Amino acid sequence: MKTCLLVIDVQESFRRRPYFTEHDLPAYLTAQNALIVAAQTARTHIVRIFHVDGPRSPDNAFALESGEVRPLDGLAPFDAAATFHKSRHSALVGTGLEVWLHQQGIQRLVVSGIRTEQCCETTTRHASDLGFTVDFVVDATLTFDMQQPDGRPLLAADIRSRTATVLKDRFARIASVEQACEVLS
């Protein structure tokens, strides 16, 4: 089964968000970079996806004009088989990614990137609904603490756990970095 690694929204834009923290960043980058190296070694397609939205201004970290829509410092360098810009949560909405994947004969996706519960989870659900086999690598996703509607904190670790729970065996196989590296090779 032809496989592709998706590297979703791993971009400097996030450093300009007030919730950004480097607390989980080293472990995330270690996992993400291991997937990239495994894919490069096996010559498996790697697709880079950047989140881009308005307003088109240097003050907006998610606008191309900001200069922040570029790979996150610390991410292993790679030559992307394709790069897509998205303005929705799913990388499959309005980007041409689905068409490109079909043109390449890709049937399996390994999902990684930033934010676990938003763009990574949404892309996973969407890809599953489109018939792709999906491996979701929780350790190769990054998110940040949030505040629940009642004001209580929701820790990033709990968000990752919740995401794995709701995706497991419904939308994706929850894969360890090691398992995903095997799939990529």
C-alpha positions in Angstrom: 0.0 0.0 0.0 1.5 3.3 -1.1 2.0 5.6 1.9 2.6 9.3 2.4 3.7 11.3 5.5 1.7 14.4 6.1 3.5 17.2 8.0 0.7 19.5 9.0 1.2 23.1 10.0 4.7 22.7 11.5 5.4 26.4 11.1 6.9 29.3 12.9 3.5 31.1 12.9 2.6 29.3 16.2 5.5 31.0 18.1 3.6 34.2 17.8 0.4 32.9 19.4 0.0 33.7 23.2 -0.6 30.0 24.1 2.6 28.8 22.5 4.9 27.1 24.9 8.1 25.1 24.4 7.2 22.6 27.2 6.4 19.7 24.9 8.3 21.0 21.8 11.6 18.9 22.2 9.8 15.6 22.5 7.5 16.5 19.7 10.4 17.5 17.4 12.3 14.3 18.2 9.2 12.2 17.1 8.4 14.4 14.1 12.0 14.3 12.9 12.2 10.5 13.3 9.2 10.2 10.9 10.8 12.5 8.4 14.1 10.6 8.5 12.3 7.3 8.1 10.3 8.6 5.1 13.5 10.1 3.5 15.4 6.9 4.0 12.7 4.9 2.3 12.0 7.5 -0.3 8.4 7.7 0.8 6.5 10.9 -0.2 6.4 13.7 2.4 3.8 16.4 2.0 4.2 19.7 3.7 1.0 21.6 4.6 1.0 25.2 5.9 -2.0 27.0 7.4 -2.5 30.4 5.8 -5.4 32.7 6.5 -6.2 36.4 6.6 -5.9 39.2 7.0 -3.0 39.5 4.5 -0.8 41.6 6.7 2.7 41.3 8.2 1.1 41.5 11.6 -0.8 38.2 11.1 1.5 35.3 11.8 -0.6 33.1 9.6 -0.4 35.4 6.5 2.4 34.8 4.0 3.2 38.5 4.3 4.4 37.9 7.9 7.3 35.7 6.9 6.3 33.2 9.7 4.7 30.7 7.3 7.8 28.7 7.1 9.1 25.5 8.7 9.3 25.6 12.5 12.9 26.0 13.7 14.2 22.6 14.8 12.2 20.6 12.2 14.4 18.3 10.1 14.9 19.7 6.6 13.2 17.8 3.8 12.3 18.1 0.2 8.5 18.0 0.1 7.0 15.9 -2.7 4.3 18.6 -2.6 3.4 21.7 -0.5 -0.1 22.8 0.1 -1.6 25.9 1.8 -4.8 25.5 3.6 -7.2 27.9 5.2 -9.5 25.3 6.9 -8.9 22.8 9.6 -8.7 19.8 7.2 -5.8 19.7 4.9 -8.1 18.1 2.4 -10.5 21.1 2.0 -9.8 23.4 -0.9 -6.1 22.5 -1.2 -5.9 20.0 -4.1 -4.3 17.5 -1.7 -6.9 14.8 -2.2 -6.5 15.0 -6.0 -2.7 14.9 -5.6 -2.8 11.8 -3.4 -5.0 10.0 -5.8 -2.7 10.9 -8.7 0.2 9.5 -6.8 -1.7 6.3 -6.0 -1.4 6.9 -2.3 -3.8 4.9 -0.1 -2.3 5.3 3.4 -1.5 8.5 5.3 0.7 9.0 8.3 -0.6 12.1 10.1 1.7 14.3 12.1 2.0 18.0 13.0 0.5 20.9 14.9 -2.3 21.0 16.6 -3.3 17.5 17.7 -7.0 18.2 18.2 -7.5 20.7 15.4 -5.9 20.3 12.0 -4.3 16.9 12.7 -7.5 15.3 14.0 -9.8 17.0 11.5 -7.6 15.9 8.6 -7.5 12.3 10.0 -11.3 12.2 10.2 -11.7 13.6 6.7 -9.2 11.3 5.2 -10.8 8.3 6.8 -14.2 9.3 5.4 -12.6 9.6 2.0 -11.4 6.0 2.2 -7.7 6.5 3.1 -6.1 4.2 5.7 -4.7 6.5 8.4 -2.0 6.1 11.0 -2.2 8.9 13.6 1.0 9.3 15.4 0.1 11.1 18.7 3.7 11.6 19.8 4.4 13.3 16.5 1.6 15.9 17.1 1.9 19.0 19.2 -0.8 21.0 21.0 -1.0 23.3 23.9 -2.9 23.7 27.2 -6.4 25.1 26.8 -9.1 26.5 29.1 -12.4 24.6 29.3 -15.7 26.5 29.1 -16.1 26.4 32.9 -12.6 27.9 33.3 -10.8 24.8 34.3 -7.5 24.0 32.6 -7.3 21.3 30.0 -3.7 20.0 29.7 -2.1 19.3 26.4 -1.4 15.7 27.6 -5.1 15.2 28.2 -6.0 16.7 24.8 -3.6 14.2 23.1 -5.1 11.3 25.1 -8.7 12.4 24.2 -7.8 12.7 20.6 -6.2 9.2 20.5 -9.3 7.8 22.2 -11.8 9.2 19.8 -9.8 8.4 16.7 -8.7 4.9 17.7 -10.2 2.1 15.5 -12.9 4.5 14.2 -10.9 6.9 12.0 -7.3 5.7 12.4 -4.8 3.3 13.8 -3.1 5.0 16.7 0.6 4.4 15.9 3.7 4.8 17.9 6.7 6.6 16.3 8.3 3.2 15.8 5.2 1.6 14.2 4.8 4.6 11.9 8.5 4.4 10.9 7.9 0.8 9.9 5.0 1.8 7.8 7.0 4.6 6.1 9.8 2.2 5.2 
